[in-house]
Amino acid sequence: AAHRSSESTPLFRLPSVAPAIYPLGFLPLIEFDMVDLGGAVGARGEVAGWDWDLSNTAGYNRGDFAVSNSVNTSLGAASPRRFESGGTRYGQNLVNLTFSRRFDSIMAGSNLAAGLEHRFESFKIVPGEPASFQGAGAQGFPGYNPPSPVDVDRTAFSAFVDGELSPLKGLDLGLAARYENYSDFGDQTIGKASLFWRATDWMALRATASTGFRAPALQQQHFATVTSQLSGGHLVNVGTFAVGDPVSRALGASDLKPEKSRNVSAGVIFTPMPRLSVTADVFRIDIDDRIALSESLSGPAVTAILTARGITNASQVRFFTNAADTRTEGWEAAINWSAPISTEGKLTLTLAYGAFDNDVKSLAVNPVLPA
């Protein structure tokens, strides 16, 4: 269990913003209160030569916002100075059952593992008090006010099999596959192949190739809020709208697609002497349909759509979208040395260096505002 309280300040407001209440100007104070709860229970044992592991892991997060030393200019002199801004709730429960067994009699040894997993997720947005979002909203942090209630959940089921085989001593081959089925995104199968070869007592080679799959998070699909941000030197309210909101749809949003990836890596390991190892690896990661926030959209077309929906506390719009196909590649190297300290401890020193390059292979075009 963890609890965190924090305070932060947005930009100072000039005396002209609310002269009747703050003739010298004011600095809003955003208050955040968060509670994290998590735990796991499990059991493991052996049956018919197989090791089994059963576990249940649960987690819950509650985050609540408030803003003080503030004002809602739309309410005039009757405006409160402090506002309860609402918050978010997220919960997850994960059940996992895994079986594994080693077979020493097959070639130079092998290992087989398989398992099942069930996940339940829930996400909720708690609206702020009406005064926090009416009209222009509270200065510094307008309260949560999703156009429609956000209280969603989903389930996901997955199964995997993972096999490792040693055709000869010093050579390990691995092959794995995983099937996933989401209640809101259908199913997908991904795989992984790996090789580890200890060529000599002081050198080994390793390589991996795999595919990946990530369904859009509930938050990426349904999150909505309004925040104050600087845009072109001016303070404006930027609305983050859910992908399915009519405002987002009118401005080019579409249902989010899962991210898919392809990963390859290769490396070498040197152990020239006891307690000293040197590793070097290269890798490439291609991600298709990578999810990110759109840019903040503004202009006459955006204003007209917001006005038609009766939204007055935001002048710019953004939403999550499958923004781009990206490629990340690079290399990493490390030197590790360790030495015992008397009989009770060990000293380890590591020197590492990495170089990474990120490129956008293709960028999605907004069909409504292609510029």
C-alpha positions in Angstrom: 0.0 0.0 0.0 1.3 3.4 -0.9 -0.1 6.9 -0.4 1.2 10.1 -2.1 0.1 13.7 -1.7 1.6 16.4 -3.9 1.1 20.1 -4.8 2.1 21.8 -8.0 1.6 25.1 -9.6 0.7 26.1 -13.2 1.5 29.5 -14.5 0.8 32.7 -12.6 -2.4 34.5 -13.6 -2.2 38.3 -14.2 -4.4 40.7 -12.3 -6.6 41.1 -15.4 -7.9 37.6 -15.2 -10.0 38.0 -12.1 -9.5 41.6 -10.8 -12.6 41.5 -8.5 -11.2 38.5 -6.6 -7.5 38.6 -7.1 -6.5 42.3 -7.8 -2.8 41.4 -7.6 -3.1 38.3 -9.7 -2.9 34.7 -8.4 -1.0 31.4 -8.6 -3.4 28.4 -8.6 -2.3 25.4 -6.6 -3.1 21.9 -7.9 -3.5 19.3 -5.2 -3.1 15.6 -6.0 -3.9 12.7 -3.7 -3.1 9.1 -4.8 -3.6 5.7 -3.2 -2.0 2.5 -4.6 -3.0 -0.9 -3.4 -1.5 -4.2 -4.6 -0.9 -7.7 -3.5 -0.4 -11.3 -4.6 -1.1 -14.7 -3.3 0.1 -18.0 -4.7 1.1 -21.6 -4.3 3.5 -23.9 -6.1 4.3 -27.5 -6.0 4.9 -30.6 -8.1 2.6 -33.2 -9.7 3.5 -36.1 -12.0 7.0 -34.7 -12.5 5.8 -31.2 -13.5 6.4 -28.1 -11.4 3.3 -25.9 -11.2 2.8 -22.3 -10.0 -0.6 -20.7 -9.4 -1.0 -17.0 -8.5 -3.5 -14.2 -8.2 -2.2 -10.6 -8.3 -4.5 -7.6 -7.8 -3.9 -3.9 -8.0 -5.9 -0.7 -7.5 -5.1 2.9 -8.0 -7.1 6.0 -7.0 -6.1 9.5 -7.9 -8.0 12.6 -6.9 -7.4 16.2 -7.9 -8.3 19.6 -6.4 -7.3 23.1 -7.2 -7.1 26.0 -4.7 -6.3 29.7 -4.8 -8.1 29.6 -8.1 -11.3 31.0 -9.7 -13.8 30.1 -12.4 -14.1 33.4 -14.3 -17.4 32.2 -15.9 -19.0 32.4 -12.4 -17.9 35.9 -11.7 -17.6 37.2 -8.1 -19.6 34.2 -6.9 -17.0 31.8 -7.9 -15.5 29.5 -5.2 -11.7 29.7 -4.6 -11.2 26.0 -4.2 -12.6 23.2 -6.4 -12.9 19.4 -6.2 -11.7 18.4 -9.6 -12.6 14.7 -9.7 -10.2 11.9 -10.4 -9.6 8.4 -11.9 -9.9 4.8 -10.7 -8.0 1.8 -12.2 -8.1 -1.8 -11.1 -6.6 -5.0 -12.4 -6.7 -8.6 -11.4 -4.4 -11.2 -12.9 -4.7 -15.0 -12.5 -1.7 -17.1 -13.7 -1.1 -20.9 -13.9 2.2 -22.2 -15.2 3.5 -25.8 -15.6 7.2 -26.5 -16.4 9.4 -29.6 -16.6 13.0 -30.4 -17.4 13.9 -33.4 -19.4 17.6 -34.3 -18.9 17.4 -37.4 -21.1 16.5 -35.6 -24.3 19.7 -34.8 -26.2 21.8 -32.6 -23.9 18.8 -31.5 -22.0 15.5 -29.7 -22.6 12.8 -27.7 -20.8 9.1 -27.3 -21.5 6.7 -24.7 -20.0 3.1 -23.9 -20.7 0.6 -21.6 -19.0 -2.7 -19.8 -18.9 -3.5 -16.3 -17.8 -6.7 -14.3 -17.2 -6.8 -10.6 -16.7 -9.6 -8.2 -15.7 -9.2 -4.4 -16.0 -11.5 -1.6 -15.0 -11.2 2.2 -15.5 -13.4 5.0 -14.3 -13.3 8.8 -14.4 -15.0 10.6 -11.5 -16.3 14.0 -12.5 -15.4 17.1 -10.6 -17.9 19.3 -8.9 -20.0 21.4 -11.4 -18.3 24.7 -10.5 -14.9 23.2 -11.5 -15.9 22.6 -15.1 -18.7 25.0 -15.9 -17.9 27.6 -18.6 -14.2 28.3 -18.6 -13.6 25.9 -15.7 -11.3 26.4 -12.7 -8.1 28.2 -13.6 -5.1 25.9 -13.6 -7.0 22.6 -13.7 -10.6 22.5 -14.9 -12.4 19.6 -13.4 -12.9 16.3 -15.1 -16.1 16.4 -17.1 -16.3 13.7 -19.7 -19.1 14.2 -22.2 -20.5 10.8 -21.2 -19.7 8.8 -18.1 -16.5 6.8 -18.3 -16.8 3.5 -16.4 -15.4 0.7 -18.5 -13.9 -2.8 -18.1 -12.5 -5.6 -20.2 -11.1 -9.1 -19.9 -8.2 -10.8 -21.6 -7.3 -14.4 -21.8 -3.9 -15.8 -22.9 -2.1 -19.1 -23.2 1.6 -19.8 -23.9 4.0 -22.6 -24.6 7.8 -22.2 -24.3 10.3 -24.9 -25.2 14.1 -25.0 -24.9 16.3 -27.7 -26.4 20.0 -28.4 -26.1 21.0 -30.5 -29.2 24.5 -30.6 -27.8 26.2 -29.2 -24.7 26.7 -25.5 -24.9 24.0 -24.9 -27.5 20.5 -23.9 -26.4 17.6 -23.3 -28.8 14.3 -21.7 -27.7 10.9 -21.4 -29.3 7.8 -19.9 -27.7 4.3 -18.9 -28.8 1.6 -16.9 -27.0 -2.1 -16.6 -27.8 -4.1 -13.6 -26.5 -7.8 -12.8 -26.7 -9.2 -9.4 -25.6 -12.9 -8.8 -25.1 -12.5 -5.5 -27.0 -9.8 -6.3 -29.6 -10.1 -9.9 -30.7 -7.2 -12.3 -30.7 -3.6 -12.4 -31.8 -0.8 -15.0 -31.7 2.9 -13.9 -31.3 6.1 -15.9 -31.2 9.7 -15.9 -30.2 12.8 -17.8 -31.3 16.2 -17.7 -29.5 19.7 -19.1 -29.7 22.5 -19.3 -27.2 25.8 -20.9 -28.1 28.8 -21.1 -25.8 31.4 -21.6 -28.5 34.3 -21.7 -26.0 34.8 -21.4 -22.2 35.4 -17.7 -22.7 33.0 -16.7 -25.5 29.2 -17.1 -26.1 26.8 -15.9 -28.8 23.2 -15.1 -28.5 20.4 -14.1 -30.8 16.6 -13.5 -30.5 13.8 -12.8 -33.0 10.2 -12.1 -31.8 6.9 -10.5 -32.6 4.9 -8.4 -30.2 1.3 -7.3 -29.6 -0.2 -4.6 -27.3 -3.9 -3.7 -27.2 -4.7 -0.1 -26.5 -5.0 0.6 -22.8 -8.4 1.5 -21.5 -7.1 4.9 -20.6 -5.9 5.5 -24.1 -9.4 4.7 -25.4 -11.5 6.5 -22.9 -9.5 9.2 -21.0 -10.9 12.8 -21.2 -10.0 16.0 -19.5 -9.2 19.7 -20.0 -5.9 21.3 -19.0 -4.4 24.8 -19.3 -1.4 25.0 -21.5 0.8 27.5 -23.2 0.2 27.7 -27.0 2.0 30.3 -29.1 2.8 32.3 -26.0 -0.9 32.4 -24.9 -2.6 30.4 -22.1 -5.3 28.2 -23.6 -7.5 25.3 -22.4 -6.7 22.1 -24.3 -9.3 19.3 -24.3 -8.2 15.7 -24.4 -11.2 13.8 -25.8 -11.9 10.1 -25.9 -11.4 8.4 -29.2 -15.1 7.6 -29.5 -16.3 11.1 -28.6 -18.2 12.9 -31.4 -15.8 15.8 -31.2 -12.8 13.5 -31.8 -14.7 11.7 -34.6 -15.6 15.0 -36.3 -11.9 15.9 -36.3 -10.6 12.6 -37.8 -10.3 10.2 -34.9 -11.0 6.5 -35.5 -11.0 3.3 -33.4 -7.6 2.6 -32.0 -5.8 -0.5 -33.5 -3.4 -2.6 -31.4 0.3 -2.0 -31.7 2.3 -4.7 -33.4 6.1 -5.1 -33.3 9.0 -7.1 -34.7 12.2 -7.4 -32.7 15.6 -8.8 -33.5 18.8 -8.8 -31.5 22.2 -10.4 -31.4 25.1 -10.3 -29.1 28.3 -11.7 -27.8 29.5 -12.4 -24.3 33.2 -12.6 -23.3 34.5 -14.0 -20.0 38.3 -13.6 -20.4 38.9 -14.3 -16.7 37.0 -15.2 -13.6 34.7 -12.4 -12.3 35.1 -10.4 -15.5 32.6 -10.3 -18.4 32.1 -8.2 -21.4 28.9 -8.1 -23.4 27.9 -6.3 -26.6 24.5 -6.5 -28.3 22.8 -4.9 -31.4 19.0 -4.7 -31.8 16.2 -3.4 -34.0 12.6 -2.9 -33.0 9.9 -2.0 -35.5 6.5 -0.9 -34.1 3.5 -0.5 -36.4 0.5 1.7 -35.5 2.2 3.2 -32.5 -0.2 5.0 -30.2 0.3 8.6 -29.2 -1.6 11.8 -28.5 -2.3 13.8 -31.6 -1.1 17.3 -31.9 -3.4 20.0 -30.3 -5.8 20.8 -33.1 -7.1 24.4 -33.4 -8.5 26.8 -35.9 -12.0 27.7 -37.3 -13.0 24.1 -38.0 -12.1 23.1 -34.5 -13.9 26.1 -33.0 -17.1 25.3 -35.0 -17.2 21.7 -33.9 -16.7 22.6 -30.2 -19.3 25.3 -30.4 -21.8 22.9 -32.0 -21.3 20.5 -29.1 -21.7 23.3 -26.5 -18.2 23.0 -25.3 -16.9 26.4 -24.0 -14.1 25.4 -21.7 -11.6 24.3 -24.4 -10.3 25.9 -27.5 -8.0 23.1 -28.7 -8.6 19.4 -29.1 -6.4 16.3 -29.0 -7.0 12.6 -28.8 -5.1 9.3 -28.9 -4.4 7.9 -32.3 -2.3 5.3 -34.1 0.1 8.0 -35.0 3.1 6.4 -36.7 5.2 3.4 -37.6 8.6 3.7 -35.9 12.0 1.9 -35.9 14.3 1.9 -32.9 17.8 0.4 -33.4 21.2 0.6 -31.7 23.7 -1.2 -29.7 24.7 -1.7 -26.1 28.0 -2.8 -24.4 28.9 -3.4 -20.8 31.9 -4.5 -18.7 31.1 -6.2 -15.4 33.6 -7.0 -12.7 33.0 -8.5 -9.2 35.1 -9.4 -6.3 34.4 -10.9 -2.9 34.5 -8.7 0.2 35.6 -10.9 3.1 33.2 -13.8 3.4 30.0 -11.8 3.7 29.7 -9.6 0.6 30.6 -8.9 -3.0 31.6 -5.8 -4.8 30.4 -5.4 -8.4 31.4 -2.6 -10.8 29.7 -2.0 -14.2 30.6 0.3 -17.0 28.0 0.4 -19.8 27.4 2.4 -22.9 24.4 2.5 -25.3 23.6 4.2 -28.5 20.0 4.4 -29.8 18.4 5.8 -32.9 14.6 6.4 -33.2 13.1 7.0 -36.7 9.5 7.6 -37.9 9.1 5.3 -40.9 5.6 6.6 -41.7 3.3 9.2 -40.1 -0.5 8.9 -40.1 -2.4 11.7 -41.9 -5.5 13.2 -40.3 -8.3 12.7 -42.9 -10.2 15.8 -41.8 -7.3 18.2 -41.2 -4.5 16.8 -43.4 -2.3 19.8 -42.8 
